[in-house]
């Protein structure tokens, strides 16, 4: 297709709206630099009508969080038969549901952290798991709504009113933050994420200076290789397409037994501080080339 018209979906109504707007603007600028005709589209209730009016050849999905990352928008694009980037309906829905994605990982022999889905009212009243543990939404990303209950804590977490009716409670694994990008059928490399605050929260992810990245990660070769293998297996088991990013926690005092797969992001961030563009650049691919590859990879029936 010569100079296809690309609609970059961004914004939307999720808790990750601002991150998505940042991702979308960066990707739109990069695609224009690669010669594409680009229309930036803030996804709202009139999305179907706007797409009918714009008539894009391809949709670049830069949405994050619910509705844009969980299979909903993917279903609309399938219905309209507009080729789109990233994963399809089923893989998006599975990856966004942390508990169900863990069940998929376990089915193919990948190591996961023990967790349960519990009513919010119960989590507020009692320790539903021996501390340390983490309480978080089952279907949000970007470290939205994360509560860490440390060992020796006096009481259960006082969750905010906007937390969902049911939440995930997961054993807290101390250790190092690692992540791997999968692009097509290849796991790129391993990045270690370092923070001053002790964990990779929302501010550490998106505020300048909130974290820094060691690329490639300075870890033993067997752990490095396991991360690459596990990320590719997770990508394939969920049925992901295009680009995904899988996050790990590694307790280096336990060796290989201390490596756990946390989650797979089917629409990882594409902001100036994001991990996927850094890993692509490590292999000589510019941000513009990465975005162009994603457009060229777009399709229906994903």
PyMOL commands that set and color helices and strands:
alter all, ss='L'
color gray80, all
select helices_A, chain A and resi 17-33+47-54+72-80+89-96+98-107+120-125+202-206+221-238+252-258+275-282+287-297
alter helices_A, ss='H'
color red, helices_A
select strands_A, chain A and resi 5-10+37-42+58-61+83-84+115-119+133-136+147-149+166-171+176-183+186-194+212-215+243-250+259-265
alter strands_A, ss='S'
color yellow, strands_A
deselect
rebuild
show_as cartoon
